[in-house]
């Protein structure tokens, strides 16, 4: 059974496979290996520790494992090494310093299961920022865990009961945030934590070995007091060291390059540390509004990388959509999953490992909302609440279409910046913010998709999320910093890292994120806010460092993001597909979504009255996922059943 479950993850590890069992204790560990370090049989897993106490199934990389080996040798704690894999290093570190001591010394991305043969205890652990996934939970008499849900489906005890609470959270955020999972009784282990499970399958409390908030507070207690030039020097040293560590591989390596600040800086620092041209990859689109390939091409030419680009047709992009439910396992509705899958596929045809510029926005303040939310709160925060409620009711007296008609009638009399399409939509969105009592409520409104998930999900009660707990307990003084912290803890691991990990591992590509080295994060939080956000522009210090390597004129332009024209596709080539998934008869028979509000938004979108692309994509990705589960159920896998 364990081997069959591991086989479902062959895409994550096509190079080797292994199973280890302790029949007396009823424990089995399965592993699929993507060989990156030590391609020899010495890297085979599951792996036993030098003294035979521990057995591990490890997914990921420990970038500083060679320095850990040196530390073990200096302390005369090193065993006779059998190979040069980071897994062997980690096991030796656990035997020498204990689990927590080894975790605190490790710099990397990982998820692993560790069986202690003496204590008869299983430990599951995850890296500091949540780059690698780990699902776990009790199903009947079995305790199950895996990197992806598709492995759990194959166990006969898995029952697949749909969690309506998790569905409500998904509709708000467009992903299911940890520790929740779309299935009842299954959890996602939060980043920077571990959990111990006894021999009877009982899980203890989740324990944090690294706290982002504690690290941030410690960094702010020792602020960087140098000039910007000195800060740029220090950032280049710290980020450069992280990149050098992540460039170590026994297989071909490259980098994603969009031509934006983050990816351009990563590639520039890689090239400065490489004796040969770095392999870089980008995709472009025929639609100019979504195409950054020309910027990436210019940066690649300046840095003299070995550049590969692919201009994707709409047909190629649309062909990805049927693969998304199996790729992501849970409902996941960040539409940039489509270009992400395409660029991973392109890169994998040339390399096995790719570095990315992800996390620059969360760590160095790059999102537009960091500026926008502050301006909104500073404006409405001083207006008495009764007046704001009156304004909200006034806005709600007319539909967005009615407001648009009135604006069109007086458009010649309005300032130019007011003459924009669909101002009614903007007014209604602003109305949702008017009654916010706190800065946290402003942020939550800005990051919410369906602001009232219970209105479309029958019988769903939205549980208290980790974001709510973080907002309640946030002690950071600046609103902008609070938002960066909330994004680091929720949006980054729940959306950005999930999007990249699943798309990359679907084609057996390992991705690495230098900005998430905890030393980079801690340095960023030592900086004064105006070295991250200055003159309403984010990532200020990253830009100053990048200008040392790439001309300013190649970089300075409005942020584009990494998207596709979902709104137009839903009115065009995806219309029939969407209509099938959103048909009123289907919605009623399934009993998961309320047909009326969904059909209303679908009708308004198709007719061009409103742009409901994001909200509709949430529903469509759930429907496509649910359909795939029902299909799998007919093949013998458990279907998602409404609770």
VEXDREN-2710 file (C-alpha; in Angstrom, 1 decimal):
% VEXDREN-2710
k/r/px/py/pz
1/UNK/0.0/0.0/0.0
2/UNK/2.8/2.4/0.9
3/UNK/4.6/1.8/-2.3
4/UNK/1.4/2.4/-4.2
5/UNK/0.8/5.7/-2.4
6/UNK/4.3/6.8/-3.1
7/UNK/3.9/6.0/-6.8
8/UNK/1.1/8.6/-6.9
9/UNK/3.9/11.1/-6.2
10/UNK/6.3/9.9/-9.0
11/UNK/6.2/13.3/-10.6
12/UNK/7.8/14.8/-7.4
13/UNK/10.5/12.1/-7.6
14/UNK/11.0/10.2/-10.8
15/UNK/14.6/9.1/-10.2
16/UNK/14.3/6.6/-7.4
17/UNK/11.8/5.1/-5.0
18/UNK/11.9/3.3/-1.7
19/UNK/9.8/2.0/1.2
20/UNK/10.8/1.2/4.8
21/UNK/8.5/-0.6/7.3
22/UNK/8.5/-1.4/10.9
23/UNK/5.9/-4.1/11.0
24/UNK/5.9/-4.5/14.7
25/UNK/4.8/-0.8/15.1
26/UNK/2.7/-0.7/12.0
27/UNK/4.8/2.1/10.5
28/UNK/5.6/2.6/6.8
29/UNK/7.6/5.4/5.1
30/UNK/7.5/5.8/1.4
31/UNK/9.7/8.1/-0.7
32/UNK/10.1/9.2/-4.3
33/UNK/13.4/10.9/-5.1
34/UNK/14.2/13.7/-7.5
35/UNK/18.0/13.4/-7.4
36/UNK/19.7/16.8/-7.0
37/UNK/22.6/16.2/-4.6
38/UNK/24.6/12.9/-4.5
39/UNK/23.1/11.1/-7.5
40/UNK/24.6/7.8/-6.3
41/UNK/22.7/5.1/-4.4
42/UNK/24.1/6.7/-1.2
43/UNK/21.3/9.2/-1.4
44/UNK/18.6/6.6/-1.5
45/UNK/15.6/7.0/0.9
46/UNK/14.0/6.3/3.3
47/UNK/17.4/6.7/5.0
48/UNK/18.5/5.3/8.3
49/UNK/20.7/7.3/10.7
50/UNK/24.3/6.3/11.5
51/UNK/23.3/4.7/14.8
52/UNK/20.2/3.2/13.3
53/UNK/17.9/5.0/15.7
54/UNK/16.1/7.3/13.1
55/UNK/14.6/6.6/9.7
56/UNK/13.6/9.6/7.5
57/UNK/11.7/10.3/4.3
58/UNK/12.9/13.8/3.3
59/UNK/11.7/16.2/0.6
60/UNK/13.6/19.3/-0.2
61/UNK/17.1/20.7/0.3
62/UNK/19.4/21.7/3.2
63/UNK/21.5/24.4/1.5
64/UNK/24.0/24.7/4.3
65/UNK/24.5/21.0/4.9
66/UNK/28.2/21.2/4.1
67/UNK/28.8/23.8/6.9
68/UNK/26.7/21.5/9.2
69/UNK/29.0/18.7/8.3
70/UNK/32.1/20.8/9.2
71/UNK/30.5/21.8/12.5
72/UNK/29.8/18.1/13.3
73/UNK/33.4/17.2/12.5
74/UNK/34.8/20.1/14.6
75/UNK/32.7/18.9/17.5
76/UNK/33.8/15.3/16.8
77/UNK/30.2/14.3/16.3
78/UNK/30.4/13.3/12.7
79/UNK/29.8/9.7/11.7
80/UNK/31.7/8.0/8.8
81/UNK/30.1/9.6/5.8
82/UNK/28.7/7.2/3.2
83/UNK/27.9/9.9/0.6
84/UNK/27.4/13.6/0.3
85/UNK/23.7/14.0/0.4
86/UNK/22.0/16.6/2.6
87/UNK/19.6/14.0/4.0
88/UNK/22.6/12.1/5.5
89/UNK/23.8/15.3/7.0
90/UNK/20.4/16.1/8.6
91/UNK/20.2/12.6/10.1
92/UNK/23.6/13.0/11.7
93/UNK/22.7/16.4/13.0
94/UNK/19.5/15.0/14.6
95/UNK/21.5/12.3/16.3
96/UNK/24.0/14.8/17.5
97/UNK/21.9/17.8/18.6
98/UNK/18.3/16.5/18.7
99/UNK/15.5/17.4/16.3
100/UNK/15.1/21.0/17.3
101/UNK/18.8/21.7/17.4
102/UNK/19.1/20.3/13.9
103/UNK/16.2/22.3/12.6
104/UNK/17.5/25.5/14.0
105/UNK/20.8/25.0/12.3
106/UNK/19.3/24.1/8.9
107/UNK/18.9/26.6/6.1
108/UNK/16.6/25.2/3.4
109/UNK/13.2/24.2/2.2
110/UNK/11.9/20.9/3.3
111/UNK/9.2/18.7/4.7
112/UNK/10.0/15.3/6.3
113/UNK/8.7/12.4/8.3
114/UNK/11.1/11.1/10.9
115/UNK/10.5/7.8/12.8
116/UNK/12.3/7.4/16.1
117/UNK/12.7/3.6/16.6
118/UNK/13.6/4.0/20.3
119/UNK/10.8/6.3/21.4
120/UNK/8.4/4.9/18.8
121/UNK/7.4/8.4/17.8
122/UNK/6.8/9.9/14.4
123/UNK/7.7/13.5/13.8
124/UNK/6.5/15.6/10.9
125/UNK/8.4/18.9/10.2
126/UNK/8.3/21.7/7.7
127/UNK/10.7/24.5/6.6
128/UNK/10.5/28.0/8.1
129/UNK/8.5/29.7/5.3
130/UNK/6.5/26.7/4.0
131/UNK/8.1/26.1/0.6
132/UNK/7.5/22.4/0.8
133/UNK/4.0/20.9/1.5
134/UNK/2.9/18.4/4.2
135/UNK/-0.6/17.0/4.7
136/UNK/-1.5/14.8/7.6
137/UNK/-4.4/13.5/9.6
138/UNK/-6.2/10.5/11.1
139/UNK/-8.6/8.6/8.9
140/UNK/-10.3/5.8/10.9
141/UNK/-7.6/3.8/12.6
142/UNK/-4.9/5.0/10.2
143/UNK/-2.7/8.0/10.6
144/UNK/-1.7/9.3/7.1
145/UNK/0.7/11.9/5.8
146/UNK/2.1/12.9/2.4
147/UNK/3.4/15.8/0.3
148/UNK/0.2/15.8/-1.8
149/UNK/-3.3/14.7/-1.2
150/UNK/-3.3/12.3/-4.2
151/UNK/-1.1/9.9/-2.2
152/UNK/-3.6/9.9/0.7
153/UNK/-6.5/9.1/-1.7
154/UNK/-5.1/5.6/-2.3
155/UNK/-5.3/4.5/1.3
156/UNK/-8.5/2.5/2.0
157/UNK/-9.1/4.4/5.2
158/UNK/-9.3/7.8/3.4
159/UNK/-12.9/9.0/3.2
160/UNK/-12.7/12.4/1.6
161/UNK/-15.4/14.3/3.4
162/UNK/-15.7/17.9/2.1
163/UNK/-15.1/20.6/4.7
164/UNK/-17.5/23.4/4.1
165/UNK/-15.6/25.6/6.5
166/UNK/-12.5/25.2/4.5
167/UNK/-14.5/25.9/1.3
168/UNK/-15.7/29.2/2.9
169/UNK/-12.1/30.2/3.6
170/UNK/-11.2/29.2/0.0
171/UNK/-13.9/31.5/-1.4
172/UNK/-12.5/34.4/0.6
173/UNK/-8.9/33.9/-0.2
174/UNK/-8.8/31.8/-3.5
175/UNK/-6.8/29.2/-1.6
176/UNK/-7.3/27.0/1.4
177/UNK/-5.1/28.5/4.2
178/UNK/-3.3/26.3/6.6
179/UNK/-3.8/24.5/8.9
180/UNK/-7.1/23.8/7.1
181/UNK/-7.6/21.4/4.2
182/UNK/-10.5/21.0/1.8
183/UNK/-11.2/17.7/3.5
184/UNK/-12.3/17.2/7.1
185/UNK/-9.8/15.6/9.5
186/UNK/-6.9/16.4/7.2
187/UNK/-4.5/19.3/8.1
188/UNK/-1.6/21.1/6.5
189/UNK/1.4/21.5/8.8
190/UNK/2.1/25.2/9.2
191/UNK/5.5/26.6/8.2
192/UNK/8.3/26.6/10.7
193/UNK/6.7/23.9/12.9
194/UNK/6.8/20.2/13.7
195/UNK/4.3/17.8/15.3
196/UNK/4.9/14.5/17.1
197/UNK/2.6/11.5/16.7
198/UNK/2.8/8.6/19.2
199/UNK/2.8/4.9/18.3
200/UNK/-1.1/4.9/18.6
201/UNK/-1.5/7.6/15.9
202/UNK/-2.3/10.4/18.3
203/UNK/-0.9/13.8/17.3
204/UNK/0.4/16.2/19.9
205/UNK/0.4/20.0/19.8
206/UNK/2.0/21.6/16.8
207/UNK/5.3/23.2/18.0
208/UNK/7.1/26.2/16.3
209/UNK/10.9/26.0/16.1
210/UNK/11.0/29.3/14.2
211/UNK/8.7/32.3/14.7
212/UNK/8.6/34.9/12.0
213/UNK/7.1/37.4/14.5
214/UNK/9.8/36.7/17.1
215/UNK/12.5/37.0/14.4
216/UNK/11.0/40.3/13.2
217/UNK/10.8/41.8/16.7
218/UNK/14.4/40.7/17.3
219/UNK/15.5/42.4/14.1
220/UNK/13.7/45.6/14.9
221/UNK/15.4/45.6/18.3
222/UNK/18.7/45.8/16.5
223/UNK/17.9/48.2/13.6
224/UNK/20.3/48.8/10.8
225/UNK/21.6/52.4/11.3
226/UNK/23.9/52.7/8.2
227/UNK/23.4/54.8/5.1
228/UNK/21.5/53.3/2.1
229/UNK/24.8/52.6/0.3
230/UNK/25.9/50.5/3.2
231/UNK/22.5/48.8/3.4
232/UNK/22.8/47.8/-0.2
233/UNK/26.3/46.4/0.4
234/UNK/25.0/44.3/3.3
235/UNK/22.0/43.1/1.3
236/UNK/24.2/42.1/-1.6
237/UNK/26.4/40.1/0.8
238/UNK/23.5/38.3/2.6
239/UNK/21.4/37.7/-0.5
240/UNK/24.5/36.8/-2.5
241/UNK/25.4/34.1/0.1
242/UNK/21.9/32.7/0.0
243/UNK/22.0/32.5/-3.8
244/UNK/25.5/30.9/-3.8
245/UNK/24.1/28.2/-1.4
246/UNK/21.1/27.6/-3.6
247/UNK/23.2/27.3/-6.7
248/UNK/24.8/24.1/-5.4
249/UNK/23.4/21.1/-7.4
250/UNK/24.7/18.0/-9.2
251/UNK/22.2/18.6/-12.0
252/UNK/21.6/21.5/-14.5
253/UNK/20.4/24.7/-12.9
254/UNK/18.8/27.9/-14.2
255/UNK/16.5/30.8/-13.2
256/UNK/13.1/32.3/-14.0
257/UNK/13.4/35.8/-15.5
258/UNK/10.4/38.1/-16.0
259/UNK/12.5/41.2/-16.3
260/UNK/11.0/42.6/-13.1
261/UNK/13.0/43.8/-10.1
262/UNK/13.0/40.5/-8.1
263/UNK/13.9/38.0/-10.8
264/UNK/16.4/40.4/-12.4
265/UNK/18.2/40.9/-9.2
266/UNK/18.4/37.1/-8.5
267/UNK/19.8/36.5/-12.0
268/UNK/22.3/39.3/-11.7
269/UNK/23.7/38.0/-8.5
270/UNK/23.7/34.5/-9.9
271/UNK/25.6/35.6/-12.9
272/UNK/28.1/37.4/-10.7
273/UNK/28.8/34.1/-9.0
274/UNK/28.9/31.9/-12.0
275/UNK/31.8/31.0/-14.3
276/UNK/29.4/30.4/-17.2
277/UNK/26.3/32.0/-18.5
278/UNK/23.3/31.3/-16.3
279/UNK/20.4/29.6/-18.0
280/UNK/17.3/31.9/-17.9
281/UNK/13.7/31.3/-18.9
282/UNK/10.7/33.4/-19.7
283/UNK/7.4/33.1/-21.4
284/UNK/5.5/35.8/-23.3
285/UNK/2.0/36.2/-24.5
286/UNK/0.5/37.5/-27.7
287/UNK/-1.6/40.0/-25.7
288/UNK/0.6/43.0/-25.1
289/UNK/-1.0/43.8/-21.8
290/UNK/0.2/40.5/-20.3
291/UNK/3.6/40.2/-22.1
292/UNK/6.8/41.0/-20.3
293/UNK/9.1/38.9/-22.5
294/UNK/10.7/42.0/-24.2
295/UNK/11.8/43.3/-20.7
296/UNK/13.2/39.9/-19.8
297/UNK/15.0/39.7/-23.1
298/UNK/16.7/43.1/-22.6
299/UNK/17.8/42.1/-19.1
300/UNK/19.1/38.8/-20.3
301/UNK/21.1/40.5/-23.0
302/UNK/22.6/43.0/-20.6
303/UNK/23.6/40.2/-18.2
304/UNK/24.7/37.9/-21.0
305/UNK/22.7/34.9/-19.8
306/UNK/21.8/31.9/-21.9
307/UNK/18.2/32.9/-22.5
308/UNK/15.3/30.8/-23.6
309/UNK/11.8/32.3/-24.2
310/UNK/8.5/30.9/-25.4
311/UNK/5.7/33.1/-26.8
312/UNK/2.6/31.2/-25.7
313/UNK/-0.6/31.2/-27.8
314/UNK/-4.0/31.4/-26.2
315/UNK/-4.6/27.8/-27.2
316/UNK/-1.4/26.6/-25.4
317/UNK/-2.4/28.5/-22.3
318/UNK/-6.0/27.2/-22.3
319/UNK/-4.7/23.6/-22.7
320/UNK/-3.2/23.9/-19.2
321/UNK/-6.6/24.3/-17.5
322/UNK/-7.8/20.7/-17.7
323/UNK/-4.6/19.7/-15.8
324/UNK/-5.0/22.1/-12.9
325/UNK/-7.3/20.0/-10.6
326/UNK/-4.8/17.1/-10.6
327/UNK/-1.9/19.4/-10.4
328/UNK/-3.1/21.3/-7.3
329/UNK/-5.1/18.5/-5.5
330/UNK/-7.1/21.1/-3.6
331/UNK/-9.2/23.9/-5.1
332/UNK/-6.8/26.7/-6.0
333/UNK/-7.8/29.8/-7.9
334/UNK/-4.8/32.1/-8.5
335/UNK/-5.1/32.3/-12.3
336/UNK/-1.4/33.0/-12.6
337/UNK/-1.1/29.2/-12.0
338/UNK/-1.6/29.0/-15.8
339/UNK/1.6/30.9/-16.9
340/UNK/3.4/29.4/-13.9
341/UNK/2.7/25.9/-15.2
342/UNK/3.9/26.9/-18.7
343/UNK/7.2/28.4/-17.6
344/UNK/8.0/25.4/-15.4
345/UNK/7.3/23.2/-18.3
346/UNK/9.7/25.3/-20.5
347/UNK/12.4/25.3/-17.9
348/UNK/12.2/21.6/-17.2
349/UNK/13.1/20.8/-20.8
350/UNK/16.5/22.3/-20.1
351/UNK/17.3/22.1/-16.4
352/UNK/16.3/20.3/-13.2
353/UNK/16.6/23.2/-10.7
354/UNK/15.4/26.8/-11.1
355/UNK/15.8/29.8/-8.8
356/UNK/13.0/32.3/-8.6
357/UNK/12.4/35.9/-7.4
358/UNK/9.4/35.0/-5.4
359/UNK/8.9/36.6/-1.9
360/UNK/10.5/40.0/-2.9
361/UNK/7.1/41.6/-2.6
362/UNK/6.3/40.3/0.9
363/UNK/9.8/40.8/2.3
364/UNK/10.7/44.1/0.8
365/UNK/7.2/45.7/0.4
366/UNK/6.4/45.4/-3.3
367/UNK/2.6/45.1/-3.4
368/UNK/0.5/48.1/-4.4
369/UNK/-1.8/47.4/-1.5
370/UNK/0.9/48.4/1.0
371/UNK/0.6/52.0/-0.2
372/UNK/-3.1/51.9/-1.1
373/UNK/-4.4/50.5/2.2
374/UNK/-2.5/53.0/4.2
375/UNK/-4.0/55.9/2.2
376/UNK/-7.5/54.4/2.6
377/UNK/-7.1/54.0/6.3
378/UNK/-5.6/57.5/6.8
379/UNK/-8.6/58.9/4.9
380/UNK/-11.5/57.0/6.4
381/UNK/-10.0/56.4/9.9
382/UNK/-10.7/60.0/10.9
383/UNK/-14.3/60.1/9.6
384/UNK/-16.9/59.3/12.4
385/UNK/-18.4/55.8/12.0
386/UNK/-22.0/57.0/11.6
387/UNK/-21.0/59.2/8.6
388/UNK/-19.2/56.3/7.0
389/UNK/-22.2/54.0/7.5
390/UNK/-24.4/56.7/5.8
391/UNK/-22.0/56.9/2.9
392/UNK/-22.0/53.1/2.6
393/UNK/-25.8/53.0/2.5
394/UNK/-25.8/55.9/-0.1
395/UNK/-23.4/54.0/-2.4
396/UNK/-25.6/50.9/-2.1
397/UNK/-28.8/52.7/-3.1
398/UNK/-27.7/52.4/-6.8
399/UNK/-26.2/49.5/-8.6
400/UNK/-22.8/49.8/-10.2
401/UNK/-24.5/50.1/-13.6
402/UNK/-26.7/52.9/-12.4
403/UNK/-23.7/54.8/-11.0
404/UNK/-21.9/54.3/-14.3
405/UNK/-24.8/55.8/-16.2
406/UNK/-24.8/58.8/-13.9
407/UNK/-21.0/59.3/-14.2
408/UNK/-21.2/59.1/-18.0
409/UNK/-23.8/61.9/-18.0
410/UNK/-21.5/64.2/-16.0
411/UNK/-18.2/62.9/-17.3
412/UNK/-17.2/66.1/-19.2
413/UNK/-17.5/68.0/-15.9
414/UNK/-15.4/65.6/-13.8
415/UNK/-11.6/65.7/-13.3
416/UNK/-9.7/63.6/-15.9
417/UNK/-8.7/61.0/-13.3
418/UNK/-12.3/60.3/-12.5
419/UNK/-13.1/59.5/-16.2
420/UNK/-12.6/55.7/-15.9
421/UNK/-14.6/52.7/-17.0
422/UNK/-16.7/51.0/-14.4
423/UNK/-16.5/53.6/-11.7
424/UNK/-19.6/52.0/-10.2
425/UNK/-17.6/48.9/-9.4
426/UNK/-14.9/51.0/-7.7
427/UNK/-17.5/52.8/-5.6
428/UNK/-19.1/49.6/-4.4
429/UNK/-15.6/48.2/-3.5
430/UNK/-14.9/51.4/-1.6
431/UNK/-18.3/51.1/0.1
432/UNK/-17.2/47.7/1.5
433/UNK/-14.2/49.5/3.1
434/UNK/-16.1/52.4/4.6
435/UNK/-17.3/50.5/7.6
436/UNK/-13.9/49.1/8.6
437/UNK/-13.2/49.7/12.2
438/UNK/-9.5/48.9/12.2
439/UNK/-6.6/48.8/9.8
440/UNK/-6.8/45.0/9.9
441/UNK/-10.3/45.1/8.5
442/UNK/-9.2/47.3/5.6
443/UNK/-6.5/44.8/4.8
444/UNK/-8.8/41.8/5.0
445/UNK/-11.3/43.6/2.7
446/UNK/-8.6/44.2/0.2
447/UNK/-7.4/40.6/0.1
448/UNK/-10.8/39.0/0.1
449/UNK/-12.5/37.6/-3.0
450/UNK/-16.0/36.7/-1.8
451/UNK/-16.4/39.0/1.1
452/UNK/-19.4/36.9/2.4
453/UNK/-18.7/33.3/1.5
454/UNK/-21.7/32.1/3.4
455/UNK/-23.9/33.9/0.8
456/UNK/-23.0/31.5/-1.9
457/UNK/-21.9/28.3/-0.1
458/UNK/-24.9/26.6/1.3
459/UNK/-24.6/25.9/5.1
460/UNK/-21.0/27.1/5.3
461/UNK/-19.7/28.7/8.4
462/UNK/-16.4/30.4/8.0
463/UNK/-14.0/29.2/10.7
464/UNK/-11.6/31.5/12.5
465/UNK/-8.5/31.6/10.3
466/UNK/-4.9/32.0/11.1
467/UNK/-5.0/35.5/9.5
468/UNK/-7.6/36.6/12.0
469/UNK/-5.5/35.4/14.9
470/UNK/-2.4/37.2/13.4
471/UNK/-4.4/40.4/13.0
472/UNK/-5.7/40.3/16.5
473/UNK/-2.2/39.8/18.0
474/UNK/-0.1/42.0/15.7
475/UNK/2.1/44.4/17.6
476/UNK/3.8/46.0/14.6
477/UNK/3.4/49.8/14.7
478/UNK/3.4/50.6/11.0
479/UNK/0.3/49.5/8.9
480/UNK/2.6/48.7/6.0
481/UNK/4.8/46.5/8.0
482/UNK/1.8/44.7/9.5
483/UNK/0.5/43.9/6.0
484/UNK/3.9/42.6/5.0
485/UNK/3.9/40.3/8.0
486/UNK/0.4/39.1/7.4
487/UNK/1.3/38.3/3.8
488/UNK/4.5/36.5/4.8
489/UNK/2.5/34.3/7.1
490/UNK/-0.6/33.6/5.0
491/UNK/-0.7/34.7/1.4
492/UNK/2.9/33.7/0.6
493/UNK/2.7/30.1/1.9
494/UNK/-1.0/29.6/1.0
495/UNK/-0.9/31.0/-2.5
496/UNK/2.5/32.0/-4.0
497/UNK/4.5/29.0/-2.8
498/UNK/1.7/26.5/-3.4
499/UNK/1.3/27.9/-7.0
500/UNK/5.0/27.4/-7.8
501/UNK/5.6/24.1/-5.9
502/UNK/2.8/22.2/-7.5
503/UNK/3.4/23.6/-11.0
504/UNK/7.1/22.8/-10.8
505/UNK/6.9/19.4/-9.2
506/UNK/4.2/18.4/-11.7
507/UNK/7.1/18.4/-14.3
508/UNK/9.8/17.2/-11.8
509/UNK/11.4/20.6/-11.5
510/UNK/12.8/21.8/-8.2
511/UNK/12.4/25.6/-7.5
512/UNK/14.4/27.5/-5.0
513/UNK/13.6/30.9/-3.4
514/UNK/16.6/32.9/-2.2
515/UNK/14.5/35.7/-0.8
516/UNK/13.1/33.3/1.7
517/UNK/16.4/32.5/3.3
518/UNK/15.6/33.5/6.9
519/UNK/18.7/35.6/7.1
520/UNK/17.5/37.7/4.2
521/UNK/14.1/38.1/5.9
522/UNK/15.7/39.1/9.2
523/UNK/17.9/41.7/7.6
524/UNK/15.0/43.2/5.7
525/UNK/13.2/43.7/9.0
526/UNK/16.2/45.5/10.5
527/UNK/15.8/48.2/7.8
528/UNK/13.9/51.3/8.4
529/UNK/10.6/51.3/6.6
530/UNK/11.6/54.0/4.1
531/UNK/14.4/51.7/2.8
532/UNK/11.6/49.3/1.7
533/UNK/8.8/51.7/0.8
534/UNK/9.8/55.2/-0.4
535/UNK/7.8/57.8/-2.4
536/UNK/4.9/55.3/-2.8
537/UNK/7.2/52.8/-4.4
538/UNK/8.0/49.4/-2.9
539/UNK/11.3/47.4/-2.9
540/UNK/13.3/50.6/-2.8
541/UNK/16.6/49.0/-1.5
542/UNK/16.2/46.0/-3.9
543/UNK/16.1/48.6/-6.7
544/UNK/19.2/50.4/-5.5
545/UNK/21.1/47.2/-5.5
546/UNK/19.8/46.1/-8.9
547/UNK/20.8/49.4/-10.4
548/UNK/24.4/48.4/-9.7
549/UNK/24.0/45.5/-12.1
550/UNK/21.3/46.5/-14.6
551/UNK/20.6/50.0/-16.1
552/UNK/17.7/51.7/-14.4
553/UNK/15.9/52.2/-17.7
554/UNK/15.5/48.5/-18.2
555/UNK/13.8/48.1/-14.8
556/UNK/11.7/51.2/-14.0
557/UNK/8.2/50.6/-15.3
558/UNK/4.8/49.9/-13.7
559/UNK/4.4/46.5/-12.0
560/UNK/2.6/44.0/-14.3
561/UNK/2.2/40.8/-12.3
562/UNK/2.1/37.4/-14.0
563/UNK/-1.4/37.0/-15.3
564/UNK/-3.6/35.9/-18.2
565/UNK/-6.7/37.5/-19.6
566/UNK/-9.2/35.3/-17.7
567/UNK/-11.9/37.9/-17.9
568/UNK/-11.9/37.9/-21.7
569/UNK/-11.4/34.1/-22.0
570/UNK/-14.5/33.5/-19.9
571/UNK/-16.5/35.6/-22.4
572/UNK/-14.8/33.8/-25.3
573/UNK/-13.0/30.4/-25.6
574/UNK/-13.8/29.3/-22.0
575/UNK/-17.5/30.3/-22.1
576/UNK/-18.9/26.9/-22.9
577/UNK/-16.7/25.1/-20.4
578/UNK/-17.7/27.6/-17.7
579/UNK/-21.4/27.4/-18.6
580/UNK/-21.3/23.7/-18.1
581/UNK/-19.7/24.0/-14.7
582/UNK/-22.0/26.8/-13.6
583/UNK/-25.3/25.6/-15.0
584/UNK/-28.2/26.2/-12.6
585/UNK/-29.3/22.6/-12.8
586/UNK/-25.8/21.4/-11.9
587/UNK/-25.5/23.8/-9.0
588/UNK/-28.8/22.8/-7.6
589/UNK/-28.2/19.0/-7.9
590/UNK/-24.8/19.3/-6.2
591/UNK/-26.1/21.4/-3.3
592/UNK/-22.8/23.1/-2.6
593/UNK/-23.2/26.6/-4.1
594/UNK/-26.3/28.8/-4.1
595/UNK/-27.3/29.1/-7.7
596/UNK/-28.8/32.6/-7.7
597/UNK/-25.8/34.7/-6.8
598/UNK/-23.4/32.6/-8.9
599/UNK/-25.7/32.7/-11.9
600/UNK/-26.2/36.5/-11.5
601/UNK/-22.5/37.2/-11.5
602/UNK/-22.0/34.8/-14.5
603/UNK/-24.7/36.6/-16.5
604/UNK/-23.3/40.0/-15.7
605/UNK/-19.8/39.0/-16.6
606/UNK/-20.8/37.4/-19.9
607/UNK/-22.9/40.4/-20.9
608/UNK/-19.9/42.7/-20.1
609/UNK/-21.7/44.6/-17.4
610/UNK/-19.3/43.7/-14.6
611/UNK/-15.9/42.0/-14.4
612/UNK/-16.4/39.1/-12.0
613/UNK/-13.5/37.1/-13.4
614/UNK/-11.7/36.6/-10.0
615/UNK/-14.8/35.5/-8.1
616/UNK/-16.0/33.3/-10.9
617/UNK/-12.6/31.7/-11.3
618/UNK/-12.9/30.7/-7.6
619/UNK/-16.1/28.9/-8.2
620/UNK/-14.9/27.4/-11.5
621/UNK/-11.7/26.0/-10.0
622/UNK/-13.7/24.4/-7.2
623/UNK/-16.2/22.9/-9.7
624/UNK/-13.4/21.6/-11.9
625/UNK/-11.7/20.1/-8.9
626/UNK/-14.9/18.6/-7.6
627/UNK/-15.7/17.1/-11.0
628/UNK/-12.2/15.5/-11.0
629/UNK/-12.8/14.0/-7.6
630/UNK/-16.1/12.5/-8.7
631/UNK/-14.4/11.1/-11.8
632/UNK/-11.7/9.6/-9.7
633/UNK/-14.3/8.1/-7.4
634/UNK/-15.7/6.1/-10.3
635/UNK/-12.1/4.8/-10.8
636/UNK/-12.1/3.7/-7.1
637/UNK/-10.8/6.8/-5.5
638/UNK/-13.0/8.5/-2.9
639/UNK/-15.1/11.4/-4.2
640/UNK/-15.6/14.7/-2.4
641/UNK/-19.0/14.4/-0.7
642/UNK/-20.9/17.3/0.7
643/UNK/-21.2/17.2/4.5
END
